[in-house]
Amino acid sequence: MTIAIFATIQPHPEHREVTEQALRLMVGQTRAEPGNLRYDLFVREGEVLAFELFELYVDAAAVEAHRNSAHYQAYRAASAGWLAAPTQVQLAHGLDIAPFN
């Protein structure tokens, strides 16, 4: 069953650049994972700076493999002091997903 993850990352303003660089690095590494279907990074600017990730995996095992990957663990360790709030993560199961081109 396809699993989507919506994650909101809110860095301290002074850590915006380093957070973005780390997330961009993780994008490339995660897209190469066997069970990953999408890993898209967005930035939301306004009163509260936030990076938004939209992730799509083939199943729960692929999500678990991502969470256990060296690059994800390295990001988590490095970013711990950069964030203004805990990362918000929401999981959803796909019901009607457009085919991939």
Biopython code that builds the backbone (N, CA, C, O; Angstrom):
import numpy as np
from Bio.PDB.StructureBuilder import StructureBuilder

atoms = [
    (1, "MET", "N", (0.849, -1.180, 0.000)),
    (1, "MET", "CA", (0.000, 0.000, 0.000)),
    (1, "MET", "C", (0.892, 1.240, 0.000)),
    (1, "MET", "O", (1.793, 1.364, 0.830)),
    (2, "THR", "N", (0.640, 2.142, -0.923)),
    (2, "THR", "CA", (1.425, 3.366, -1.045)),
    (2, "THR", "C", (1.246, 4.242, 0.192)),
    (2, "THR", "O", (0.131, 4.423, 0.682)),
    (3, "ILE", "N", (2.363, 4.784, 0.691)),
    (3, "ILE", "CA", (2.329, 5.638, 1.881)),
    (3, "ILE", "C", (2.923, 6.998, 1.533)),
    (3, "ILE", "O", (4.010, 7.098, 0.963)),
    (4, "ALA", "N", (2.180, 8.040, 1.891)),
    (4, "ALA", "CA", (2.647, 9.422, 1.707)),
    (4, "ALA", "C", (3.029, 9.986, 3.059)),
    (4, "ALA", "O", (2.410, 9.678, 4.078)),
    (5, "ILE", "N", (4.045, 10.806, 3.053)),
    (5, "ILE", "CA", (4.464, 11.521, 4.253)),
    (5, "ILE", "C", (4.536, 12.999, 3.912)),
    (5, "ILE", "O", (5.113, 13.397, 2.900)),
    (6, "PHE", "N", (3.939, 13.794, 4.773)),
    (6, "PHE", "CA", (3.990, 15.245, 4.667)),
    (6, "PHE", "C", (4.758, 15.722, 5.894)),
    (6, "PHE", "O", (4.306, 15.534, 7.024)),
    (7, "ALA", "N", (5.912, 16.335, 5.679)),
    (7, "ALA", "CA", (6.750, 16.768, 6.800)),
    (7, "ALA", "C", (6.994, 18.268, 6.709)),
    (7, "ALA", "O", (7.282, 18.803, 5.638)),
    (8, "THR", "N", (6.874, 18.938, 7.855)),
    (8, "THR", "CA", (7.131, 20.369, 7.950)),
    (8, "THR", "C", (8.325, 20.583, 8.864)),
    (8, "THR", "O", (8.328, 20.155, 10.018)),
    (9, "ILE", "N", (9.340, 21.253, 8.328)),
    (9, "ILE", "CA", (10.587, 21.503, 9.053)),
    (9, "ILE", "C", (10.737, 23.012, 9.218)),
    (9, "ILE", "O", (10.755, 23.748, 8.231)),
    (10, "GLN", "N", (10.845, 23.469, 10.456)),
    (10, "GLN", "CA", (10.950, 24.902, 10.735)),
    (10, "GLN", "C", (12.315, 25.219, 11.353)),
    (10, "GLN", "O", (12.514, 25.043, 12.555)),
    (11, "PRO", "N", (13.258, 25.689, 10.516)),
    (11, "PRO", "CA", (14.571, 26.027, 11.072)),
    (11, "PRO", "C", (14.566, 27.413, 11.716)),
    (11, "PRO", "O", (13.733, 28.258, 11.387)),
    (12, "HIS", "N", (15.491, 27.630, 12.621)),
    (12, "HIS", "CA", (15.742, 28.994, 13.093)),
    (12, "HIS", "C", (16.193, 29.790, 11.875)),
    (12, "HIS", "O", (16.884, 29.243, 11.015)),
    (13, "PRO", "N", (15.824, 31.064, 11.774)),
    (13, "PRO", "CA", (16.216, 31.870, 10.606)),
    (13, "PRO", "C", (17.712, 31.833, 10.310)),
    (13, "PRO", "O", (18.110, 31.805, 9.145)),
    (14, "GLU", "N", (18.532, 31.831, 11.335)),
    (14, "GLU", "CA", (19.982, 31.813, 11.118)),
    (14, "GLU", "C", (20.493, 30.469, 10.595)),
    (14, "GLU", "O", (21.648, 30.366, 10.181)),
    (15, "HIS", "N", (19.643, 29.439, 10.611)),
    (15, "HIS", "CA", (20.022, 28.111, 10.112)),
    (15, "HIS", "C", (19.304, 27.750, 8.812)),
    (15, "HIS", "O", (19.307, 26.590, 8.399)),
    (16, "ARG", "N", (18.696, 28.735, 8.177)),
    (16, "ARG", "CA", (17.954, 28.477, 6.937)),
    (16, "ARG", "C", (18.841, 27.834, 5.875)),
    (16, "ARG", "O", (18.486, 26.795, 5.319)),
    (17, "GLU", "N", (19.988, 28.441, 5.591)),
    (17, "GLU", "CA", (20.837, 27.972, 4.491)),
    (17, "GLU", "C", (21.372, 26.565, 4.746)),
    (17, "GLU", "O", (21.323, 25.715, 3.857)),
    (18, "VAL", "N", (21.871, 26.318, 5.927)),
    (18, "VAL", "CA", (22.444, 25.000, 6.219)),
    (18, "VAL", "C", (21.345, 23.931, 6.221)),
    (18, "VAL", "O", (21.581, 22.798, 5.802)),
    (19, "THR", "N", (20.154, 24.289, 6.687)),
    (19, "THR", "CA", (19.037, 23.340, 6.661)),
    (19, "THR", "C", (18.650, 23.026, 5.221)),
    (19, "THR", "O", (18.448, 21.866, 4.862)),
    (20, "GLU", "N", (18.547, 24.071, 4.400)),
    (20, "GLU", "CA", (18.198, 23.846, 2.990)),
    (20, "GLU", "C", (19.247, 22.983, 2.300)),
    (20, "GLU", "O", (18.894, 22.066, 1.558)),
    (21, "GLN", "N", (20.507, 23.253, 2.525)),
    (21, "GLN", "CA", (21.570, 22.464, 1.901)),
    (21, "GLN", "C", (21.470, 20.995, 2.314)),
    (21, "GLN", "O", (21.604, 20.097, 1.482)),
    (22, "ALA", "N", (21.234, 20.760, 3.600)),
    (22, "ALA", "CA", (21.128, 19.381, 4.092)),
    (22, "ALA", "C", (19.910, 18.680, 3.494)),
    (22, "ALA", "O", (19.981, 17.505, 3.133)),
    (23, "LEU", "N", (18.801, 19.397, 3.389)),
    (23, "LEU", "CA", (17.595, 18.802, 2.804)),
    (23, "LEU", "C", (17.787, 18.516, 1.319)),
    (23, "LEU", "O", (17.350, 17.475, 0.828)),
    (24, "ARG", "N", (18.430, 19.420, 0.607)),
    (24, "ARG", "CA", (18.683, 19.190, -0.821)),
    (24, "ARG", "C", (19.575, 17.964, -1.026)),
    (24, "ARG", "O", (19.368, 17.192, -1.962)),
    (25, "LEU", "N", (20.548, 17.791, -0.165)),
    (25, "LEU", "CA", (21.405, 16.614, -0.240)),
    (25, "LEU", "C", (20.578, 15.353, 0.000)),
    (25, "LEU", "O", (20.731, 14.357, -0.707)),
    (26, "MET", "N", (19.710, 15.405, 0.993)),
    (26, "MET", "CA", (18.883, 14.247, 1.311)),
    (26, "MET", "C", (17.894, 13.932, 0.185)),
    (26, "MET", "O", (17.547, 12.769, -0.023)),
    (27, "VAL", "N", (17.441, 14.953, -0.538)),
    (27, "VAL", "CA", (16.517, 14.725, -1.661)),
    (27, "VAL", "C", (17.147, 13.761, -2.662)),
    (27, "VAL", "O", (16.537, 12.753, -3.022)),
    (28, "GLY", "N", (18.341, 14.059, -3.103)),
    (28, "GLY", "CA", (18.997, 13.200, -4.086)),
    (28, "GLY", "C", (19.232, 11.793, -3.572)),
    (28, "GLY", "O", (19.026, 10.818, -4.294)),
    (29, "GLN", "N", (19.659, 11.690, -2.339)),
    (29, "GLN", "CA", (19.931, 10.369, -1.762)),
    (29, "GLN", "C", (18.648, 9.568, -1.584)),
    (29, "GLN", "O", (18.632, 8.362, -1.833)),
    (30, "THR", "N", (17.580, 10.222, -1.159)),
    (30, "THR", "CA", (16.328, 9.507, -0.915)),
    (30, "THR", "C", (15.668, 9.088, -2.219)),
    (30, "THR", "O", (15.092, 8.003, -2.300)),
    (31, "ARG", "N", (15.744, 9.926, -3.231)),
    (31, "ARG", "CA", (15.154, 9.558, -4.525)),
    (31, "ARG", "C", (15.806, 8.317, -5.113)),
    (31, "ARG", "O", (15.200, 7.633, -5.938)),
    (32, "ALA", "N", (17.021, 8.020, -4.704)),
    (32, "ALA", "CA", (17.728, 6.834, -5.191)),
    (32, "ALA", "C", (17.358, 5.567, -4.415)),
    (32, "ALA", "O", (17.761, 4.472, -4.806)),
    (33, "GLU", "N", (16.608, 5.696, -3.338)),
    (33, "GLU", "CA", (16.214, 4.523, -2.547)),
    (33, "GLU", "C", (15.241, 3.663, -3.363)),
    (33, "GLU", "O", (14.380, 4.201, -4.058)),
    (34, "PRO", "N", (15.370, 2.333, -3.287)),
    (34, "PRO", "CA", (14.518, 1.450, -4.094)),
    (34, "PRO", "C", (13.012, 1.640, -3.886)),
    (34, "PRO", "O", (12.260, 1.541, -4.856)),
    (35, "GLY", "N", (12.551, 1.902, -2.689)),
    (35, "GLY", "CA", (11.116, 1.994, -2.427)),
    (35, "GLY", "C", (10.543, 3.394, -2.484)),
    (35, "GLY", "O", (9.369, 3.596, -2.175)),
    (36, "ASN", "N", (11.356, 4.368, -2.876)),
    (36, "ASN", "CA", (10.882, 5.747, -2.931)),
    (36, "ASN", "C", (10.277, 6.052, -4.294)),
    (36, "ASN", "O", (10.872, 5.747, -5.328)),
    (37, "LEU", "N", (9.088, 6.657, -4.290)),
    (37, "LEU", "CA", (8.429, 7.061, -5.525)),
    (37, "LEU", "C", (8.541, 8.565, -5.777)),
    (37, "LEU", "O", (8.629, 9.000, -6.925)),
    (38, "ARG", "N", (8.537, 9.360, -4.695)),
    (38, "ARG", "CA", (8.658, 10.825, -4.793)),
    (38, "ARG", "C", (9.305, 11.344, -3.522)),
    (38, "ARG", "O", (9.132, 10.784, -2.439)),
    (39, "TYR", "N", (10.044, 12.415, -3.677)),
    (39, "TYR", "CA", (10.629, 13.103, -2.527)),
    (39, "TYR", "C", (10.829, 14.533, -2.974)),
    (39, "TYR", "O", (11.859, 14.869, -3.559)),
    (40, "ASP", "N", (9.855, 15.372, -2.704)),
    (40, "ASP", "CA", (9.833, 16.738, -3.207)),
    (40, "ASP", "C", (9.973, 17.730, -2.067)),
    (40, "ASP", "O", (9.350, 17.578, -1.017)),
    (41, "LEU", "N", (10.799, 18.749, -2.284)),
    (41, "LEU", "CA", (11.101, 19.761, -1.280)),
    (41, "LEU", "C", (10.508, 21.102, -1.700)),
    (41, "LEU", "O", (10.664, 21.531, -2.843)),
    (42, "PHE", "N", (9.833, 21.751, -0.770)),
    (42, "PHE", "CA", (9.233, 23.065, -0.989)),
    (42, "PHE", "C", (9.679, 23.982, 0.143)),
    (42, "PHE", "O", (10.083, 23.511, 1.206)),
    (43, "VAL", "N", (9.607, 25.288, -0.085)),
    (43, "VAL", "CA", (9.848, 26.253, 0.982)),
    (43, "VAL", "C", (8.608, 27.120, 1.109)),
    (43, "VAL", "O", (8.038, 27.568, 0.114)),
    (44, "ARG", "N", (8.205, 27.345, 2.342)),
    (44, "ARG", "CA", (7.070, 28.218, 2.645)),
    (44, "ARG", "C", (7.644, 29.415, 3.384)),
    (44, "ARG", "O", (8.235, 29.282, 4.456)),
    (45, "GLU", "N", (7.461, 30.570, 2.796)),
    (45, "GLU", "CA", (7.977, 31.775, 3.419)),
    (45, "GLU", "C", (6.816, 32.651, 3.845)),
    (45, "GLU", "O", (5.736, 32.592, 3.257)),
    (46, "GLY", "N", (7.031, 33.439, 4.836)),
    (46, "GLY", "CA", (6.000, 34.298, 5.387)),
    (46, "GLY", "C", (6.358, 34.577, 6.824)),
    (46, "GLY", "O", (7.527, 34.772, 7.157)),
    (47, "GLU", "N", (5.362, 34.596, 7.667)),
    (47, "GLU", "CA", (5.630, 34.840, 9.092)),
    (47, "GLU", "C", (6.524, 33.760, 9.687)),
    (47, "GLU", "O", (7.384, 34.041, 10.522)),
    (48, "VAL", "N", (6.311, 32.528, 9.250)),
    (48, "VAL", "CA", (7.108, 31.407, 9.752)),
    (48, "VAL", "C", (7.775, 30.717, 8.566)),
    (48, "VAL", "O", (7.095, 30.226, 7.666)),
    (49, "LEU", "N", (9.097, 30.682, 8.568)),
    (49, "LEU", "CA", (9.840, 29.969, 7.544)),
    (49, "LEU", "C", (9.687, 28.475, 7.777)),
    (49, "LEU", "O", (9.852, 28.000, 8.900)),
    (50, "ALA", "N", (9.375, 27.737, 6.730)),
    (50, "ALA", "CA", (9.279, 26.289, 6.857)),
    (50, "ALA", "C", (9.630, 25.633, 5.530)),
    (50, "ALA", "O", (9.316, 26.149, 4.457)),
    (51, "PHE", "N", (10.281, 24.495, 5.627)),
    (51, "PHE", "CA", (10.485, 23.636, 4.478)),
    (51, "PHE", "C", (9.433, 22.543, 4.574)),
    (51, "PHE", "O", (9.139, 22.035, 5.656)),
    (52, "GLU", "N", (8.874, 22.192, 3.425)),
    (52, "GLU", "CA", (7.853, 21.147, 3.361)),
    (52, "GLU", "C", (8.386, 20.023, 2.491)),
    (52, "GLU", "O", (8.903, 20.262, 1.400)),
    (53, "LEU", "N", (8.258, 18.799, 2.977)),
    (53, "LEU", "CA", (8.625, 17.623, 2.197)),
    (53, "LEU", "C", (7.370, 16.834, 1.885)),
    (53, "LEU", "O", (6.534, 16.599, 2.757)),
    (54, "PHE", "N", (7.248, 16.426, 0.627)),
    (54, "PHE", "CA", (6.212, 15.481, 0.237)),
    (54, "PHE", "C", (6.942, 14.219, -0.182)),
    (54, "PHE", "O", (7.736, 14.231, -1.122)),
    (55, "GLU", "N", (6.670, 13.138, 0.518)),
    (55, "GLU", "CA", (7.358, 11.881, 0.283)),
    (55, "GLU", "C", (6.330, 10.815, -0.087)),
    (55, "GLU", "O", (5.223, 10.799, 0.449)),
    (56, "LEU", "N", (6.697, 9.936, -0.994)),
    (56, "LEU", "CA", (5.802, 8.856, -1.393)),
    (56, "LEU", "C", (6.620, 7.578, -1.504)),
    (56, "LEU", "O", (7.633, 7.530, -2.202)),
    (57, "TYR", "N", (6.167, 6.549, -0.809)),
    (57, "TYR", "CA", (6.874, 5.272, -0.760)),
    (57, "TYR", "C", (5.942, 4.136, -1.168)),
    (57, "TYR", "O", (4.723, 4.242, -1.039)),
    (58, "VAL", "N", (6.529, 3.054, -1.659)),
    (58, "VAL", "CA", (5.720, 1.926, -2.124)),
    (58, "VAL", "C", (5.019, 1.199, -0.982)),
    (58, "VAL", "O", (3.935, 0.648, -1.175)),
    (59, "ASP", "N", (5.626, 1.189, 0.207)),
    (59, "ASP", "CA", (5.024, 0.492, 1.340)),
    (59, "ASP", "C", (5.720, 0.886, 2.645)),
    (59, "ASP", "O", (6.658, 1.683, 2.655)),
    (60, "ALA", "N", (5.234, 0.307, 3.736)),
    (60, "ALA", "CA", (5.782, 0.626, 5.061)),
    (60, "ALA", "C", (7.246, 0.197, 5.188)),
    (60, "ALA", "O", (8.024, 0.850, 5.884)),
    (61, "ALA", "N", (7.616, -0.874, 4.535)),
    (61, "ALA", "CA", (9.014, -1.330, 4.595)),
    (61, "ALA", "C", (9.944, -0.294, 3.959)),
    (61, "ALA", "O", (11.061, -0.092, 4.434)),
    (62, "ALA", "N", (9.495, 0.355, 2.899)),
    (62, "ALA", "CA", (10.304, 1.395, 2.251)),
    (62, "ALA", "C", (10.448, 2.615, 3.155)),
    (62, "ALA", "O", (11.509, 3.238, 3.196)),
    (63, "VAL", "N", (9.382, 2.957, 3.879)),
    (63, "VAL", "CA", (9.453, 4.068, 4.842)),
    (63, "VAL", "C", (10.464, 3.732, 5.932)),
    (63, "VAL", "O", (11.299, 4.559, 6.298)),
    (64, "GLU", "N", (10.377, 2.520, 6.440)),
    (64, "GLU", "CA", (11.293, 2.084, 7.499)),
    (64, "GLU", "C", (12.741, 2.070, 7.006)),
    (64, "GLU", "O", (13.651, 2.467, 7.734)),
    (65, "ALA", "N", (12.952, 1.617, 5.776)),
    (65, "ALA", "CA", (14.302, 1.611, 5.202)),
    (65, "ALA", "C", (14.838, 3.034, 5.094)),
    (65, "ALA", "O", (16.015, 3.277, 5.362)),
    (66, "HIS", "N", (13.982, 3.973, 4.703)),
    (66, "HIS", "CA", (14.405, 5.370, 4.624)),
    (66, "HIS", "C", (14.797, 5.887, 6.007)),
    (66, "HIS", "O", (15.846, 6.509, 6.172)),
    (67, "ARG", "N", (13.956, 5.626, 6.984)),
    (67, "ARG", "CA", (14.235, 6.114, 8.344)),
    (67, "ARG", "C", (15.501, 5.507, 8.932)),
    (67, "ARG", "O", (16.132, 6.114, 9.797)),
    (68, "ASN", "N", (15.873, 4.340, 8.482)),
    (68, "ASN", "CA", (17.083, 3.679, 8.972)),
    (68, "ASN", "C", (18.311, 3.961, 8.114)),
    (68, "ASN", "O", (19.411, 3.519, 8.446)),
    (69, "SER", "N", (18.135, 4.692, 7.015)),
    (69, "SER", "CA", (19.257, 4.951, 6.105)),
    (69, "SER", "C", (20.308, 5.842, 6.766)),
    (69, "SER", "O", (19.998, 6.645, 7.645)),
    (70, "ALA", "N", (21.531, 5.685, 6.332)),
    (70, "ALA", "CA", (22.634, 6.483, 6.883)),
    (70, "ALA", "C", (22.424, 7.972, 6.621)),
    (70, "ALA", "O", (22.707, 8.793, 7.493)),
    (71, "HIS", "N", (21.930, 8.334, 5.431)),
    (71, "HIS", "CA", (21.756, 9.756, 5.124)),
    (71, "HIS", "C", (20.645, 10.393, 5.957)),
    (71, "HIS", "O", (20.758, 11.555, 6.348)),
    (72, "TYR", "N", (19.581, 9.650, 6.233)),
    (72, "TYR", "CA", (18.506, 10.200, 7.069)),
    (72, "TYR", "C", (18.997, 10.355, 8.510)),
    (72, "TYR", "O", (18.750, 11.380, 9.146)),
    (73, "GLN", "N", (19.681, 9.354, 9.013)),
    (73, "GLN", "CA", (20.211, 9.425, 10.375)),
    (73, "GLN", "C", (21.219, 10.563, 10.519)),
    (73, "GLN", "O", (21.248, 11.244, 11.544)),
    (74, "ALA", "N", (22.039, 10.770, 9.500)),
    (74, "ALA", "CA", (23.016, 11.864, 9.536)),
    (74, "ALA", "C", (22.306, 13.218, 9.537)),
    (74, "ALA", "O", (22.705, 14.125, 10.267)),
    (75, "TYR", "N", (21.258, 13.359, 8.724)),
    (75, "TYR", "CA", (20.485, 14.608, 8.708)),
    (75, "TYR", "C", (19.881, 14.870, 10.080)),
    (75, "TYR", "O", (19.973, 15.984, 10.596)),
    (76, "ARG", "N", (19.268, 13.858, 10.670)),
    (76, "ARG", "CA", (18.629, 14.030, 11.987)),
    (76, "ARG", "C", (19.642, 14.483, 13.037)),
    (76, "ARG", "O", (19.362, 15.378, 13.834)),
    (77, "ALA", "N", (20.802, 13.869, 13.032)),
    (77, "ALA", "CA", (21.834, 14.226, 14.015)),
    (77, "ALA", "C", (22.328, 15.654, 13.784)),
    (77, "ALA", "O", (22.492, 16.421, 14.733)),
    (78, "ALA", "N", (22.563, 16.003, 12.524)),
    (78, "ALA", "CA", (23.101, 17.330, 12.210)),
    (78, "ALA", "C", (22.097, 18.438, 12.465)),
    (78, "ALA", "O", (22.476, 19.521, 12.908)),
    (79, "SER", "N", (20.824, 18.189, 12.194)),
    (79, "SER", "CA", (19.815, 19.252, 12.237)),
    (79, "SER", "C", (19.214, 19.484, 13.620)),
    (79, "SER", "O", (18.429, 20.417, 13.792)),
    (80, "ALA", "N", (19.551, 18.685, 14.581)),
    (80, "ALA", "CA", (18.916, 18.785, 15.904)),
    (80, "ALA", "C", (18.963, 20.194, 16.489)),
    (80, "ALA", "O", (17.986, 20.631, 17.096)),
    (81, "GLY", "N", (20.049, 20.904, 16.328)),
    (81, "GLY", "CA", (20.162, 22.248, 16.884)),
    (81, "GLY", "C", (19.713, 23.359, 15.947)),
    (81, "GLY", "O", (19.715, 24.529, 16.327)),
    (82, "TRP", "N", (19.330, 23.005, 14.731)),
    (82, "TRP", "CA", (18.944, 24.010, 13.743)),
    (82, "TRP", "C", (17.466, 24.369, 13.789)),
    (82, "TRP", "O", (17.066, 25.404, 13.257)),
    (83, "LEU", "N", (16.656, 23.533, 14.415)),
    (83, "LEU", "CA", (15.211, 23.656, 14.273)),
    (83, "LEU", "C", (14.562, 24.475, 15.380)),
    (83, "LEU", "O", (14.912, 24.359, 16.555)),
    (84, "ALA", "N", (13.608, 25.304, 14.971)),
    (84, "ALA", "CA", (12.872, 26.153, 15.909)),
    (84, "ALA", "C", (11.706, 25.404, 16.543)),
    (84, "ALA", "O", (11.173, 25.834, 17.565)),
    (85, "ALA", "N", (11.306, 24.281, 15.938)),
    (85, "ALA", "CA", (10.184, 23.480, 16.436)),
    (85, "ALA", "C", (10.415, 22.034, 16.004)),
    (85, "ALA", "O", (11.127, 21.783, 15.031)),
    (86, "PRO", "N", (9.820, 21.090, 16.718)),
    (86, "PRO", "CA", (9.936, 19.700, 16.271)),
    (86, "PRO", "C", (9.336, 19.542, 14.873)),
    (86, "PRO", "O", (8.347, 20.190, 14.530)),
    (87, "THR", "N", (9.945, 18.684, 14.087)),
    (87, "THR", "CA", (9.421, 18.408, 12.750)),
    (87, "THR", "C", (8.037, 17.777, 12.876)),
    (87, "THR", "O", (7.834, 16.835, 13.642)),
    (88, "GLN", "N", (7.096, 18.315, 12.112)),
    (88, "GLN", "CA", (5.731, 17.780, 12.096)),
    (88, "GLN", "C", (5.632, 16.780, 10.950)),
    (88, "GLN", "O", (5.958, 17.097, 9.806)),
    (89, "VAL", "N", (5.184, 15.585, 11.264)),
    (89, "VAL", "CA", (5.088, 14.517, 10.263)),
    (89, "VAL", "C", (3.681, 13.958, 10.271)),
    (89, "VAL", "O", (3.135, 13.611, 11.319)),
    (90, "GLN", "N", (3.098, 13.876, 9.069)),
    (90, "GLN", "CA", (1.775, 13.275, 8.913)),
    (90, "GLN", "C", (1.874, 12.180, 7.862)),
    (90, "GLN", "O", (2.437, 12.394, 6.788)),
    (91, "LEU", "N", (1.334, 11.020, 8.165)),
    (91, "LEU", "CA", (1.315, 9.907, 7.228)),
    (91, "LEU", "C", (-0.079, 9.756, 6.648)),
    (91, "LEU", "O", (-1.077, 10.008, 7.323)),
    (92, "ALA", "N", (-0.138, 9.342, 5.392)),
    (92, "ALA", "CA", (-1.419, 9.084, 4.739)),
    (92, "ALA", "C", (-1.242, 7.904, 3.792)),
    (92, "ALA", "O", (-0.154, 7.679, 3.262)),
    (93, "HIS", "N", (-2.311, 7.159, 3.588)),
    (93, "HIS", "CA", (-2.295, 6.035, 2.655)),
    (93, "HIS", "C", (-2.954, 6.474, 1.358)),
    (93, "HIS", "O", (-4.011, 7.106, 1.370)),
    (94, "GLY", "N", (-2.326, 6.136, 0.239)),
    (94, "GLY", "CA", (-2.828, 6.541, -1.059)),
    (94, "GLY", "C", (-4.150, 5.874, -1.397)),
    (94, "GLY", "O", (-4.307, 4.666, -1.219)),
    (95, "LEU", "N", (-5.094, 6.657, -1.881)),
    (95, "LEU", "CA", (-6.373, 6.142, -2.338)),
    (95, "LEU", "C", (-6.521, 6.256, -3.860)),
    (95, "LEU", "O", (-7.020, 5.340, -4.513)),
    (96, "ASP", "N", (-6.086, 7.379, -4.410)),
    (96, "ASP", "CA", (-6.201, 7.617, -5.847)),
    (96, "ASP", "C", (-5.014, 8.465, -6.283)),
    (96, "ASP", "O", (-5.077, 9.694, -6.250)),
    (97, "ILE", "N", (-3.943, 7.814, -6.687)),
    (97, "ILE", "CA", (-2.704, 8.499, -7.040)),
    (97, "ILE", "C", (-2.519, 8.450, -8.555)),
    (97, "ILE", "O", (-2.674, 7.397, -9.173)),
    (98, "ALA", "N", (-2.191, 9.582, -9.139)),
    (98, "ALA", "CA", (-1.963, 9.652, -10.581)),
    (98, "ALA", "C", (-0.786, 8.769, -10.965)),
    (98, "ALA", "O", (0.178, 8.655, -10.208)),
    (99, "PRO", "N", (-0.855, 8.147, -12.128)),
    (99, "PRO", "CA", (0.263, 7.317, -12.575)),
    (99, "PRO", "C", (1.515, 8.169, -12.796)),
    (99, "PRO", "O", (1.426, 9.361, -13.088)),
    (100, "PHE", "N", (2.654, 7.550, -12.656)),
    (100, "PHE", "CA", (3.922, 8.230, -12.849)),
    (100, "PHE", "C", (4.283, 8.160, -14.321)),
    (100, "PHE", "O", (4.114, 7.128, -14.970)),
    (101, "ASN", "N", (4.773, 9.253, -14.826)),
    (101, "ASN", "CA", (5.153, 9.307, -16.252)),
    (101, "ASN", "C", (6.557, 8.815, -16.461)),
    (101, "ASN", "O", (7.040, 8.790, -17.593)),
]
sb = StructureBuilder()
sb.init_structure("model")
sb.init_model(0)
sb.init_chain("A")
sb.init_seg("    ")
for serial, (resi, resn, name, xyz) in enumerate(atoms, 1):
    if name == "N":
        sb.init_residue(resn, " ", resi, " ")
    sb.init_atom(name, np.array(xyz, "f"), 0.0, 1.0, " ", f" {name:<3s}", serial, name[0])
structure = sb.get_structure()
